[in-house]
Each structure stands twice: as structure tokens, then as C-alpha cells.
């Protein structure tokens, strides 16, 4: 077991206790792990299956970036955020999730938000990723950048530039 996983297990147990102490019904979590690949996503709660008793079972993964020296608050914040998703009716960021997030803020002063910046989490910002694909409007020459393959990159002739109706072409 890595030092990060050991730390995560400790933080997870603390967060579960904190939530239960204020009456938030945390769901069944099968696995909590450090995600060594996630760069932009700090945490992820995944629904896996219903167990024999009909209870939903979840996995939680937390980005390795939250184990930087200044990110302890961000780590706690993210684990609580993901644990709130395990509560009945809170798998999205809707009313039930918001109600629980507000309760955490009132009781502990920890602001749980739908999204947070790297700075808010206390992690070192990553340098911007250069675009992998480039399309251009044949009429006005406006450049459209994309980091991932998508339909506009695959089939640019199916699209028109909104501003002037020009055809698009892929140049990279």
C-alpha cells in the first residue's frame, strides 16, 4: 500500500465520521482509491451495482494531485464531495446533494461546490495542453482548436461557422 493510499484511507474514514455525526446518510462504498492518471478531475464517484439487500454500491477515486503538500483541505473537500454522491437522491448535483453540501458548510465551514479550481484545491496548476486538432473557416479564416477527436474534427465539412456560414476544413 502506497503512502498516498494510506493517507486516503485515513481521510476517508474521518470524512465518513464527520458526515454521519451531522446526520448525513453516507451510502455503501466498496472501494476508495488513488487515481494515478486523473489530471483535471479531482474526484469521481462511480455507481457499480446494487448489493443483495438492494443497496447501491459505489467506488470513489481521488486524483494523485490532491496529495501535494498544500492540498490537504482540497483532499478533505473532494472526499466529502464524492461521499455526498453516495447518498440517496444525490448522485447528481441537484437539490438533495446541495442540501447536504449546505449542511456540511453550516456545521463545519467547509464549502462543498460542484466544481473548484486547482487553486481552490491547493494543487499546483498544470500547464495548458496544446490543441491536438485545428479546423479553419474557409470564408473568414477563423481558427477552431480542439484537444480531443470529435465530430467537428472528423467531419468538418458537415459544419458551418456560426458567424458567417463559411465551411470548415481541418488543417491539423
Buried (B, 14 or more C-beta within 10 A) or exposed (E): EEEBBEBBBEBBEEBBEBBEEEEBEBBEBEEBEBBEEBEEEBBBBEEEEEEEEEEBBBBBBBBBBBBBEEBBEBBBBBBBBBBBBBBEEBBEBEEBBBBBBEBBEEBBEBEBEEEBEBEBBBBEEEEEEEBEBBBBBBBEEBEBEBEEEEEBBEEBEEBBBEEEEBBBEBEE
